[in-house]
Amino acid sequence: MIFLLLSIVFSTLTVSFFKLFERKGVHTFHAIVVNYLTCGIIGSFFVKNPFYTSAFWKSPWLIYTLFLGFLFISIFYLIALTAQKISVSASMVAAKLSVVIPVLIAYFFLGESLGFLKIAGILVSFMAVYFISYKDASASIPTQFIWYLPVLVFVGSGCIDAMLKMLETRYIPTYSADDIVTATFFFAFIFGFLVLLFQGFKDGTKPHLKSLQWGVFLGIPNYFSMYFLVETLALFPATFIFPVNNMAIVASATLVALVFFHEKLNPKNWLGFILALAAIILISLA
């Protein structure tokens, strides 16, 4: 269980960095790009087939990690914006309730059935995302942030979950999970680097040393949050690990936000928090 605990701790640290970025004046996207380079470098110590080998470039899963890399950096940036513009709680609830998306994909495209508990969990999850994102009328947040960011995080994280599940079913353990995840990290960095190049040519924007340094700091817990989750899944069934992992991350991230960043949750936010835990339980029981 130590691996599961470490995954929860590193995941909570990762999202907490985004609030620090806001306070320290760190350019979030620049730090995220460096974060994925850091993840890729760390992961390269664990891979069976490094990127410079022919076995890597001939891997049947490579095209999927290319698309996953794009999703990783896009959704990670949206999670950062949600944490900064709304709350850490909203970002984690939207991300961790994304388990609903693979369930819906399995129903509509794979012919799997939906029982009462799954339907109830899906409905409760939608309400949870709404309530955890709710802000009082006096809050100084543009209206579009109330729905735009959490909903995109919710849908995008669900697409990532669905693709990871597909890769797990089709290619793991025949192929190394470390290879697949590390390739995804490198592709995420490449997409981010291309955006930085475009910004540099367009308006002369250059990353500051401070943002690069914080990106390295972010990459360490971000990599190990996934590494220890994968290690945990090798020891325990996913039907047990994912609900416990998701609920613990939502709860711990909210606690950190309340204690260290002095975020305030209104009654509707607390309702969304409780509904999120209930949705995770319902879906896991199904």
ChimeraX commands (.cxc) that place a marker at each C-alpha (Angstrom):
marker #1 position 0.00,0.00,0.00 radius 0.5
marker #1 position 3.02,2.27,0.31 radius 0.5
marker #1 position 3.04,2.72,-3.47 radius 0.5
marker #1 position -0.59,3.86,-3.43 radius 0.5
marker #1 position 0.12,6.32,-0.63 radius 0.5
marker #1 position 3.11,7.73,-2.52 radius 0.5
marker #1 position 0.99,8.11,-5.68 radius 0.5
marker #1 position -1.60,10.10,-3.72 radius 0.5
marker #1 position 1.05,12.29,-2.08 radius 0.5
marker #1 position 2.82,13.08,-5.37 radius 0.5
marker #1 position -0.50,13.75,-7.17 radius 0.5
marker #1 position -1.50,16.21,-4.45 radius 0.5
marker #1 position 1.90,17.90,-4.64 radius 0.5
marker #1 position 1.58,18.20,-8.41 radius 0.5
marker #1 position -1.71,20.11,-8.41 radius 0.5
marker #1 position -0.56,22.23,-5.45 radius 0.5
marker #1 position 2.30,23.57,-7.58 radius 0.5
marker #1 position -0.20,25.44,-9.74 radius 0.5
marker #1 position -1.28,27.62,-6.82 radius 0.5
marker #1 position 2.38,28.28,-6.06 radius 0.5
marker #1 position 2.96,29.29,-9.68 radius 0.5
marker #1 position 0.21,31.89,-9.34 radius 0.5
marker #1 position 1.81,33.36,-6.23 radius 0.5
marker #1 position 5.41,33.19,-7.47 radius 0.5
marker #1 position 4.67,34.74,-10.85 radius 0.5
marker #1 position 5.69,31.63,-12.77 radius 0.5
marker #1 position 4.54,31.31,-16.38 radius 0.5
marker #1 position 2.41,28.19,-16.08 radius 0.5
marker #1 position 2.63,26.90,-19.65 radius 0.5
marker #1 position 6.40,27.36,-19.82 radius 0.5
marker #1 position 6.79,25.41,-16.59 radius 0.5
marker #1 position 4.48,22.65,-17.85 radius 0.5
marker #1 position 6.56,22.19,-21.01 radius 0.5
marker #1 position 9.76,21.79,-18.97 radius 0.5
marker #1 position 7.86,19.52,-16.59 radius 0.5
marker #1 position 7.23,17.02,-19.39 radius 0.5
marker #1 position 10.86,17.11,-20.49 radius 0.5
marker #1 position 11.78,16.34,-16.88 radius 0.5
marker #1 position 9.27,13.47,-16.77 radius 0.5
marker #1 position 10.67,12.06,-20.00 radius 0.5
marker #1 position 14.26,12.24,-18.77 radius 0.5
marker #1 position 13.39,10.52,-15.48 radius 0.5
marker #1 position 11.38,7.88,-17.32 radius 0.5
marker #1 position 14.25,7.14,-19.68 radius 0.5
marker #1 position 16.08,5.49,-16.77 radius 0.5
marker #1 position 13.30,2.89,-16.47 radius 0.5
marker #1 position 12.49,2.08,-20.11 radius 0.5
marker #1 position 13.34,-1.19,-21.84 radius 0.5
marker #1 position 13.57,0.35,-25.32 radius 0.5
marker #1 position 15.08,3.88,-25.32 radius 0.5
marker #1 position 13.85,6.32,-27.97 radius 0.5
marker #1 position 17.09,6.04,-29.95 radius 0.5
marker #1 position 16.55,2.30,-30.64 radius 0.5
marker #1 position 14.74,0.90,-33.67 radius 0.5
marker #1 position 12.51,-1.18,-31.38 radius 0.5
marker #1 position 11.05,2.03,-29.96 radius 0.5
marker #1 position 10.17,3.53,-33.36 radius 0.5
marker #1 position 8.67,0.25,-34.56 radius 0.5
marker #1 position 6.43,-0.12,-31.50 radius 0.5
marker #1 position 2.76,-0.59,-32.48 radius 0.5
marker #1 position 1.61,1.74,-29.71 radius 0.5
marker #1 position 3.74,4.71,-30.82 radius 0.5
marker #1 position 1.00,6.49,-32.78 radius 0.5
marker #1 position -1.30,6.35,-29.76 radius 0.5
marker #1 position 1.30,7.94,-27.49 radius 0.5
marker #1 position 1.65,10.75,-30.03 radius 0.5
marker #1 position -2.02,11.64,-29.61 radius 0.5
marker #1 position -1.83,11.04,-25.86 radius 0.5
marker #1 position 1.08,13.46,-25.62 radius 0.5
marker #1 position -1.07,16.19,-27.15 radius 0.5
marker #1 position -3.87,15.42,-24.70 radius 0.5
marker #1 position -1.49,15.27,-21.73 radius 0.5
marker #1 position -0.10,18.77,-22.15 radius 0.5
marker #1 position -3.44,20.29,-23.19 radius 0.5
marker #1 position -5.45,18.89,-20.29 radius 0.5
marker #1 position -2.65,19.43,-17.78 radius 0.5
marker #1 position -2.62,23.11,-18.71 radius 0.5
marker #1 position -6.41,23.27,-18.33 radius 0.5
marker #1 position -6.13,21.61,-14.90 radius 0.5
marker #1 position -3.61,24.29,-13.95 radius 0.5
marker #1 position -5.93,27.08,-15.10 radius 0.5
marker #1 position -8.87,25.52,-13.25 radius 0.5
marker #1 position -6.83,25.30,-10.04 radius 0.5
marker #1 position -5.73,28.93,-10.40 radius 0.5
marker #1 position -8.93,30.56,-11.66 radius 0.5
marker #1 position -11.54,28.54,-9.75 radius 0.5
marker #1 position -10.05,26.22,-7.11 radius 0.5
marker #1 position -7.84,23.23,-6.55 radius 0.5
marker #1 position -10.94,21.27,-5.54 radius 0.5
marker #1 position -12.68,22.01,-8.82 radius 0.5
marker #1 position -9.65,20.93,-10.84 radius 0.5
marker #1 position -9.30,17.62,-9.01 radius 0.5
marker #1 position -13.01,16.80,-8.99 radius 0.5
marker #1 position -13.26,17.47,-12.73 radius 0.5
marker #1 position -10.14,15.38,-13.43 radius 0.5
marker #1 position -10.90,12.44,-11.14 radius 0.5
marker #1 position -14.58,12.13,-12.10 radius 0.5
marker #1 position -13.41,11.64,-15.68 radius 0.5
marker #1 position -13.79,7.89,-15.07 radius 0.5
marker #1 position -17.35,8.53,-16.29 radius 0.5
marker #1 position -16.14,9.09,-19.87 radius 0.5
marker #1 position -14.69,5.58,-20.40 radius 0.5
marker #1 position -17.93,4.16,-18.98 radius 0.5
marker #1 position -19.99,6.10,-21.54 radius 0.5
marker #1 position -17.62,5.16,-24.37 radius 0.5
marker #1 position -17.92,1.49,-23.41 radius 0.5
marker #1 position -21.71,1.80,-23.47 radius 0.5
marker #1 position -22.10,3.64,-26.78 radius 0.5
marker #1 position -19.29,2.05,-28.78 radius 0.5
marker #1 position -18.46,-1.29,-27.16 radius 0.5
marker #1 position -21.95,-2.48,-26.30 radius 0.5
marker #1 position -21.42,-2.72,-22.54 radius 0.5
marker #1 position -24.50,-2.41,-20.35 radius 0.5
marker #1 position -25.28,0.37,-17.89 radius 0.5
marker #1 position -26.72,-0.72,-14.57 radius 0.5
marker #1 position -28.54,1.42,-12.04 radius 0.5
marker #1 position -25.40,2.20,-10.04 radius 0.5
marker #1 position -23.46,3.33,-13.11 radius 0.5
marker #1 position -26.30,5.57,-14.28 radius 0.5
marker #1 position -26.65,7.03,-10.79 radius 0.5
marker #1 position -22.90,7.60,-10.58 radius 0.5
marker #1 position -22.83,9.36,-13.94 radius 0.5
marker #1 position -25.70,11.68,-13.03 radius 0.5
marker #1 position -24.19,12.45,-9.63 radius 0.5
marker #1 position -20.81,13.21,-11.26 radius 0.5
marker #1 position -22.37,15.83,-13.55 radius 0.5
marker #1 position -23.95,17.53,-10.53 radius 0.5
marker #1 position -20.66,17.34,-8.64 radius 0.5
marker #1 position -18.74,19.14,-11.40 radius 0.5
marker #1 position -21.39,21.88,-11.46 radius 0.5
marker #1 position -21.52,22.47,-7.71 radius 0.5
marker #1 position -17.76,22.27,-7.07 radius 0.5
marker #1 position -17.26,24.91,-9.80 radius 0.5
marker #1 position -19.97,27.23,-8.49 radius 0.5
marker #1 position -18.88,30.68,-7.38 radius 0.5
marker #1 position -20.89,33.34,-5.63 radius 0.5
marker #1 position -22.01,36.27,-7.74 radius 0.5
marker #1 position -19.55,38.49,-5.88 radius 0.5
marker #1 position -16.55,36.36,-6.91 radius 0.5
marker #1 position -14.16,38.21,-9.21 radius 0.5
marker #1 position -14.03,35.44,-11.83 radius 0.5
marker #1 position -15.17,35.81,-15.45 radius 0.5
marker #1 position -18.41,33.95,-16.12 radius 0.5
marker #1 position -16.92,31.70,-18.78 radius 0.5
marker #1 position -14.62,30.06,-16.24 radius 0.5
marker #1 position -17.60,28.62,-14.36 radius 0.5
marker #1 position -18.23,26.02,-17.06 radius 0.5
marker #1 position -15.57,26.21,-19.72 radius 0.5
marker #1 position -12.53,25.02,-17.77 radius 0.5
marker #1 position -13.93,22.24,-15.52 radius 0.5
marker #1 position -16.01,20.75,-18.32 radius 0.5
marker #1 position -13.00,20.59,-20.67 radius 0.5
marker #1 position -10.91,19.02,-17.89 radius 0.5
marker #1 position -13.69,16.52,-17.22 radius 0.5
marker #1 position -14.06,15.47,-20.88 radius 0.5
marker #1 position -10.36,15.65,-21.74 radius 0.5
marker #1 position -9.23,13.65,-18.70 radius 0.5
marker #1 position -11.87,11.08,-19.57 radius 0.5
marker #1 position -10.47,10.72,-23.07 radius 0.5
marker #1 position -7.01,10.20,-21.58 radius 0.5
marker #1 position -8.40,7.54,-19.21 radius 0.5
marker #1 position -10.11,5.79,-22.11 radius 0.5
marker #1 position -6.94,5.75,-24.24 radius 0.5
marker #1 position -4.81,4.54,-21.34 radius 0.5
marker #1 position -7.31,1.76,-20.69 radius 0.5
marker #1 position -7.17,0.78,-24.36 radius 0.5
marker #1 position -3.36,0.73,-24.30 radius 0.5
marker #1 position -3.37,-1.27,-21.07 radius 0.5
marker #1 position -5.73,-3.86,-22.55 radius 0.5
marker #1 position -4.06,-4.13,-25.93 radius 0.5
marker #1 position -0.34,-3.66,-25.25 radius 0.5
marker #1 position 0.43,-4.09,-21.54 radius 0.5
marker #1 position 2.08,-6.29,-20.22 radius 0.5
marker #1 position 3.36,-7.46,-23.63 radius 0.5
marker #1 position 5.09,-4.09,-23.87 radius 0.5
marker #1 position 6.58,-2.10,-21.01 radius 0.5
marker #1 position 4.27,0.42,-19.35 radius 0.5
marker #1 position 7.36,2.56,-18.65 radius 0.5
marker #1 position 8.10,2.73,-22.39 radius 0.5
marker #1 position 4.56,3.83,-23.24 radius 0.5
marker #1 position 4.29,6.44,-20.48 radius 0.5
marker #1 position 7.76,7.88,-21.11 radius 0.5
marker #1 position 7.08,8.17,-24.85 radius 0.5
marker #1 position 3.87,10.05,-24.00 radius 0.5
marker #1 position 5.81,12.46,-21.80 radius 0.5
marker #1 position 8.34,13.16,-24.54 radius 0.5
marker #1 position 5.63,13.78,-27.14 radius 0.5
marker #1 position 3.86,16.12,-24.69 radius 0.5
marker #1 position 7.12,18.06,-24.38 radius 0.5
marker #1 position 7.55,18.21,-28.17 radius 0.5
marker #1 position 4.03,19.63,-28.65 radius 0.5
marker #1 position 4.64,22.20,-25.92 radius 0.5
marker #1 position 8.06,23.12,-27.33 radius 0.5
marker #1 position 6.52,23.72,-30.77 radius 0.5
marker #1 position 4.00,26.09,-29.18 radius 0.5
marker #1 position 6.83,27.95,-27.44 radius 0.5
marker #1 position 8.69,28.26,-30.74 radius 0.5
marker #1 position 5.58,29.65,-32.41 radius 0.5
marker #1 position 5.08,32.16,-29.61 radius 0.5
marker #1 position 8.73,33.14,-29.84 radius 0.5
marker #1 position 8.53,33.83,-33.58 radius 0.5
marker #1 position 5.17,35.57,-33.22 radius 0.5
marker #1 position 5.79,38.01,-30.38 radius 0.5
marker #1 position 9.31,37.32,-29.13 radius 0.5
marker #1 position 8.16,35.55,-25.96 radius 0.5
marker #1 position 11.02,33.80,-24.19 radius 0.5
marker #1 position 10.81,31.47,-21.17 radius 0.5
marker #1 position 12.28,32.92,-17.97 radius 0.5
marker #1 position 14.79,30.96,-15.92 radius 0.5
marker #1 position 12.41,30.96,-12.96 radius 0.5
marker #1 position 9.69,29.23,-15.00 radius 0.5
marker #1 position 12.19,26.64,-16.25 radius 0.5
marker #1 position 13.37,25.88,-12.72 radius 0.5
marker #1 position 9.84,25.48,-11.40 radius 0.5
marker #1 position 9.05,23.25,-14.36 radius 0.5
marker #1 position 11.77,20.85,-13.20 radius 0.5
marker #1 position 10.36,20.92,-9.67 radius 0.5
marker #1 position 6.88,20.16,-11.05 radius 0.5
marker #1 position 8.10,17.30,-13.24 radius 0.5
marker #1 position 9.48,15.24,-10.35 radius 0.5
marker #1 position 6.20,14.69,-8.43 radius 0.5
marker #1 position 4.23,14.55,-11.70 radius 0.5
marker #1 position 6.31,11.62,-12.96 radius 0.5
marker #1 position 6.32,9.70,-9.71 radius 0.5
marker #1 position 2.57,10.14,-9.18 radius 0.5
marker #1 position 2.03,8.05,-12.31 radius 0.5
marker #1 position 4.99,5.74,-11.67 radius 0.5
marker #1 position 3.73,4.68,-8.25 radius 0.5
marker #1 position 0.16,4.35,-9.53 radius 0.5
marker #1 position 1.36,1.92,-12.22 radius 0.5
marker #1 position 3.36,0.01,-9.61 radius 0.5
marker #1 position 0.26,-0.20,-7.40 radius 0.5
marker #1 position -1.87,-1.50,-10.27 radius 0.5
marker #1 position 0.63,-4.34,-10.70 radius 0.5
marker #1 position -0.13,-5.48,-7.14 radius 0.5
marker #1 position -3.84,-4.79,-6.68 radius 0.5
marker #1 position -6.94,-4.88,-8.93 radius 0.5
marker #1 position -7.81,-1.63,-10.71 radius 0.5
marker #1 position -11.41,-1.82,-9.45 radius 0.5
marker #1 position -10.03,-1.31,-5.93 radius 0.5
marker #1 position -7.14,1.06,-6.66 radius 0.5
marker #1 position -8.81,3.68,-8.87 radius 0.5
marker #1 position -11.73,4.54,-6.54 radius 0.5
marker #1 position -9.45,4.75,-3.49 radius 0.5
marker #1 position -6.81,6.72,-5.40 radius 0.5
marker #1 position -9.32,9.17,-6.88 radius 0.5
marker #1 position -11.18,9.81,-3.62 radius 0.5
marker #1 position -7.95,10.25,-1.65 radius 0.5
marker #1 position -6.53,12.72,-4.18 radius 0.5
marker #1 position -9.74,14.78,-4.25 radius 0.5
marker #1 position -9.85,14.85,-0.43 radius 0.5
marker #1 position -6.14,15.53,0.14 radius 0.5
marker #1 position -5.93,18.23,-2.57 radius 0.5
marker #1 position -8.95,19.97,-1.07 radius 0.5
marker #1 position -7.42,19.79,2.42 radius 0.5
marker #1 position -4.13,21.26,1.19 radius 0.5
marker #1 position -5.98,24.06,-0.61 radius 0.5
marker #1 position -7.96,24.93,2.53 radius 0.5
marker #1 position -5.02,24.82,4.95 radius 0.5
marker #1 position -2.09,26.15,2.93 radius 0.5
marker #1 position -3.71,28.31,0.23 radius 0.5
marker #1 position -6.69,29.48,2.27 radius 0.5
marker #1 position -9.22,28.64,-0.41 radius 0.5
marker #1 position -12.80,29.02,0.73 radius 0.5
marker #1 position -15.58,26.63,-0.28 radius 0.5
marker #1 position -19.15,27.88,-0.19 radius 0.5
marker #1 position -21.99,25.48,0.75 radius 0.5
marker #1 position -22.56,24.51,-2.90 radius 0.5
marker #1 position -18.85,23.70,-3.30 radius 0.5
marker #1 position -19.00,21.43,-0.26 radius 0.5
marker #1 position -22.05,19.74,-1.77 radius 0.5
marker #1 position -20.09,19.21,-5.00 radius 0.5
marker #1 position -17.20,17.73,-3.02 radius 0.5
marker #1 position -19.51,15.24,-1.26 radius 0.5
marker #1 position -21.27,14.38,-4.53 radius 0.5
marker #1 position -17.89,13.73,-6.17 radius 0.5
marker #1 position -16.97,11.16,-3.53 radius 0.5
marker #1 position -20.42,9.61,-3.83 radius 0.5
marker #1 position -20.13,9.36,-7.63 radius 0.5
marker #1 position -16.76,7.63,-7.38 radius 0.5
marker #1 position -18.20,5.12,-4.89 radius 0.5
marker #1 position -21.28,4.42,-7.02 radius 0.5
marker #1 position -19.28,3.85,-10.19 radius 0.5
marker #1 position -16.73,1.64,-8.42 radius 0.5
marker #1 position -19.50,-0.45,-6.84 radius 0.5
marker #1 position -21.03,-0.95,-10.28 radius 0.5
marker link #1:1,2 radius 0.2
marker link #1:2,3 radius 0.2
marker link #1:3,4 radius 0.2
marker link #1:4,5 radius 0.2
marker link #1:5,6 radius 0.2
marker link #1:6,7 radius 0.2
marker link #1:7,8 radius 0.2
marker link #1:8,9 radius 0.2
marker link #1:9,10 radius 0.2
marker link #1:10,11 radius 0.2
marker link #1:11,12 radius 0.2
marker link #1:12,13 radius 0.2
marker link #1:13,14 radius 0.2
marker link #1:14,15 radius 0.2
marker link #1:15,16 radius 0.2
marker link #1:16,17 radius 0.2
marker link #1:17,18 radius 0.2
marker link #1:18,19 radius 0.2
marker link #1:19,20 radius 0.2
marker link #1:20,21 radius 0.2
marker link #1:21,22 radius 0.2
marker link #1:22,23 radius 0.2
marker link #1:23,24 radius 0.2
marker link #1:24,25 radius 0.2
marker link #1:25,26 radius 0.2
marker link #1:26,27 radius 0.2
marker link #1:27,28 radius 0.2
marker link #1:28,29 radius 0.2
marker link #1:29,30 radius 0.2
marker link #1:30,31 radius 0.2
marker link #1:31,32 radius 0.2
marker link #1:32,33 radius 0.2
marker link #1:33,34 radius 0.2
marker link #1:34,35 radius 0.2
marker link #1:35,36 radius 0.2
marker link #1:36,37 radius 0.2
marker link #1:37,38 radius 0.2
marker link #1:38,39 radius 0.2
marker link #1:39,40 radius 0.2
marker link #1:40,41 radius 0.2
marker link #1:41,42 radius 0.2
marker link #1:42,43 radius 0.2
marker link #1:43,44 radius 0.2
marker link #1:44,45 radius 0.2
marker link #1:45,46 radius 0.2
marker link #1:46,47 radius 0.2
marker link #1:47,48 radius 0.2
marker link #1:48,49 radius 0.2
marker link #1:49,50 radius 0.2
marker link #1:50,51 radius 0.2
marker link #1:51,52 radius 0.2
marker link #1:52,53 radius 0.2
marker link #1:53,54 radius 0.2
marker link #1:54,55 radius 0.2
marker link #1:55,56 radius 0.2
marker link #1:56,57 radius 0.2
marker link #1:57,58 radius 0.2
marker link #1:58,59 radius 0.2
marker link #1:59,60 radius 0.2
marker link #1:60,61 radius 0.2
marker link #1:61,62 radius 0.2
marker link #1:62,63 radius 0.2
marker link #1:63,64 radius 0.2
marker link #1:64,65 radius 0.2
marker link #1:65,66 radius 0.2
marker link #1:66,67 radius 0.2
marker link #1:67,68 radius 0.2
marker link #1:68,69 radius 0.2
marker link #1:69,70 radius 0.2
marker link #1:70,71 radius 0.2
marker link #1:71,72 radius 0.2
marker link #1:72,73 radius 0.2
marker link #1:73,74 radius 0.2
marker link #1:74,75 radius 0.2
marker link #1:75,76 radius 0.2
marker link #1:76,77 radius 0.2
marker link #1:77,78 radius 0.2
marker link #1:78,79 radius 0.2
marker link #1:79,80 radius 0.2
marker link #1:80,81 radius 0.2
marker link #1:81,82 radius 0.2
marker link #1:82,83 radius 0.2
marker link #1:83,84 radius 0.2
marker link #1:84,85 radius 0.2
marker link #1:85,86 radius 0.2
marker link #1:86,87 radius 0.2
marker link #1:87,88 radius 0.2
marker link #1:88,89 radius 0.2
marker link #1:89,90 radius 0.2
marker link #1:90,91 radius 0.2
marker link #1:91,92 radius 0.2
marker link #1:92,93 radius 0.2
marker link #1:93,94 radius 0.2
marker link #1:94,95 radius 0.2
marker link #1:95,96 radius 0.2
marker link #1:96,97 radius 0.2
marker link #1:97,98 radius 0.2
marker link #1:98,99 radius 0.2
marker link #1:99,100 radius 0.2
marker link #1:100,101 radius 0.2
marker link #1:101,102 radius 0.2
marker link #1:102,103 radius 0.2
marker link #1:103,104 radius 0.2
marker link #1:104,105 radius 0.2
marker link #1:105,106 radius 0.2
marker link #1:106,107 radius 0.2
marker link #1:107,108 radius 0.2
marker link #1:108,109 radius 0.2
marker link #1:109,110 radius 0.2
marker link #1:110,111 radius 0.2
marker link #1:111,112 radius 0.2
marker link #1:112,113 radius 0.2
marker link #1:113,114 radius 0.2
marker link #1:114,115 radius 0.2
marker link #1:115,116 radius 0.2
marker link #1:116,117 radius 0.2
marker link #1:117,118 radius 0.2
marker link #1:118,119 radius 0.2
marker link #1:119,120 radius 0.2
marker link #1:120,121 radius 0.2
marker link #1:121,122 radius 0.2
marker link #1:122,123 radius 0.2
marker link #1:123,124 radius 0.2
marker link #1:124,125 radius 0.2
marker link #1:125,126 radius 0.2
marker link #1:126,127 radius 0.2
marker link #1:127,128 radius 0.2
marker link #1:128,129 radius 0.2
marker link #1:129,130 radius 0.2
marker link #1:130,131 radius 0.2
marker link #1:131,132 radius 0.2
marker link #1:132,133 radius 0.2
marker link #1:133,134 radius 0.2
marker link #1:134,135 radius 0.2
marker link #1:135,136 radius 0.2
marker link #1:136,137 radius 0.2
marker link #1:137,138 radius 0.2
marker link #1:138,139 radius 0.2
marker link #1:139,140 radius 0.2
marker link #1:140,141 radius 0.2
marker link #1:141,142 radius 0.2
marker link #1:142,143 radius 0.2
marker link #1:143,144 radius 0.2
marker link #1:144,145 radius 0.2
marker link #1:145,146 radius 0.2
marker link #1:146,147 radius 0.2
marker link #1:147,148 radius 0.2
marker link #1:148,149 radius 0.2
marker link #1:149,150 radius 0.2
marker link #1:150,151 radius 0.2
marker link #1:151,152 radius 0.2
marker link #1:152,153 radius 0.2
marker link #1:153,154 radius 0.2
marker link #1:154,155 radius 0.2
marker link #1:155,156 radius 0.2
marker link #1:156,157 radius 0.2
marker link #1:157,158 radius 0.2
marker link #1:158,159 radius 0.2
marker link #1:159,160 radius 0.2
marker link #1:160,161 radius 0.2
marker link #1:161,162 radius 0.2
marker link #1:162,163 radius 0.2
marker link #1:163,164 radius 0.2
marker link #1:164,165 radius 0.2
marker link #1:165,166 radius 0.2
marker link #1:166,167 radius 0.2
marker link #1:167,168 radius 0.2
marker link #1:168,169 radius 0.2
marker link #1:169,170 radius 0.2
marker link #1:170,171 radius 0.2
marker link #1:171,172 radius 0.2
marker link #1:172,173 radius 0.2
marker link #1:173,174 radius 0.2
marker link #1:174,175 radius 0.2
marker link #1:175,176 radius 0.2
marker link #1:176,177 radius 0.2
marker link #1:177,178 radius 0.2
marker link #1:178,179 radius 0.2
marker link #1:179,180 radius 0.2
marker link #1:180,181 radius 0.2
marker link #1:181,182 radius 0.2
marker link #1:182,183 radius 0.2
marker link #1:183,184 radius 0.2
marker link #1:184,185 radius 0.2
marker link #1:185,186 radius 0.2
marker link #1:186,187 radius 0.2
marker link #1:187,188 radius 0.2
marker link #1:188,189 radius 0.2
marker link #1:189,190 radius 0.2
marker link #1:190,191 radius 0.2
marker link #1:191,192 radius 0.2
marker link #1:192,193 radius 0.2
marker link #1:193,194 radius 0.2
marker link #1:194,195 radius 0.2
marker link #1:195,196 radius 0.2
marker link #1:196,197 radius 0.2
marker link #1:197,198 radius 0.2
marker link #1:198,199 radius 0.2
marker link #1:199,200 radius 0.2
marker link #1:200,201 radius 0.2
marker link #1:201,202 radius 0.2
marker link #1:202,203 radius 0.2
marker link #1:203,204 radius 0.2
marker link #1:204,205 radius 0.2
marker link #1:205,206 radius 0.2
marker link #1:206,207 radius 0.2
marker link #1:207,208 radius 0.2
marker link #1:208,209 radius 0.2
marker link #1:209,210 radius 0.2
marker link #1:210,211 radius 0.2
marker link #1:211,212 radius 0.2
marker link #1:212,213 radius 0.2
marker link #1:213,214 radius 0.2
marker link #1:214,215 radius 0.2
marker link #1:215,216 radius 0.2
marker link #1:216,217 radius 0.2
marker link #1:217,218 radius 0.2
marker link #1:218,219 radius 0.2
marker link #1:219,220 radius 0.2
marker link #1:220,221 radius 0.2
marker link #1:221,222 radius 0.2
marker link #1:222,223 radius 0.2
marker link #1:223,224 radius 0.2
marker link #1:224,225 radius 0.2
marker link #1:225,226 radius 0.2
marker link #1:226,227 radius 0.2
marker link #1:227,228 radius 0.2
marker link #1:228,229 radius 0.2
marker link #1:229,230 radius 0.2
marker link #1:230,231 radius 0.2
marker link #1:231,232 radius 0.2
marker link #1:232,233 radius 0.2
marker link #1:233,234 radius 0.2
marker link #1:234,235 radius 0.2
marker link #1:235,236 radius 0.2
marker link #1:236,237 radius 0.2
marker link #1:237,238 radius 0.2
marker link #1:238,239 radius 0.2
marker link #1:239,240 radius 0.2
marker link #1:240,241 radius 0.2
marker link #1:241,242 radius 0.2
marker link #1:242,243 radius 0.2
marker link #1:243,244 radius 0.2
marker link #1:244,245 radius 0.2
marker link #1:245,246 radius 0.2
marker link #1:246,247 radius 0.2
marker link #1:247,248 radius 0.2
marker link #1:248,249 radius 0.2
marker link #1:249,250 radius 0.2
marker link #1:250,251 radius 0.2
marker link #1:251,252 radius 0.2
marker link #1:252,253 radius 0.2
marker link #1:253,254 radius 0.2
marker link #1:254,255 radius 0.2
marker link #1:255,256 radius 0.2
marker link #1:256,257 radius 0.2
marker link #1:257,258 radius 0.2
marker link #1:258,259 radius 0.2
marker link #1:259,260 radius 0.2
marker link #1:260,261 radius 0.2
marker link #1:261,262 radius 0.2
marker link #1:262,263 radius 0.2
marker link #1:263,264 radius 0.2
marker link #1:264,265 radius 0.2
marker link #1:265,266 radius 0.2
marker link #1:266,267 radius 0.2
marker link #1:267,268 radius 0.2
marker link #1:268,269 radius 0.2
marker link #1:269,270 radius 0.2
marker link #1:270,271 radius 0.2
marker link #1:271,272 radius 0.2
marker link #1:272,273 radius 0.2
marker link #1:273,274 radius 0.2
marker link #1:274,275 radius 0.2
marker link #1:275,276 radius 0.2
marker link #1:276,277 radius 0.2
marker link #1:277,278 radius 0.2
marker link #1:278,279 radius 0.2
marker link #1:279,280 radius 0.2
marker link #1:280,281 radius 0.2
marker link #1:281,282 radius 0.2
marker link #1:282,283 radius 0.2
marker link #1:283,284 radius 0.2
marker link #1:284,285 radius 0.2
marker link #1:285,286 radius 0.2
view
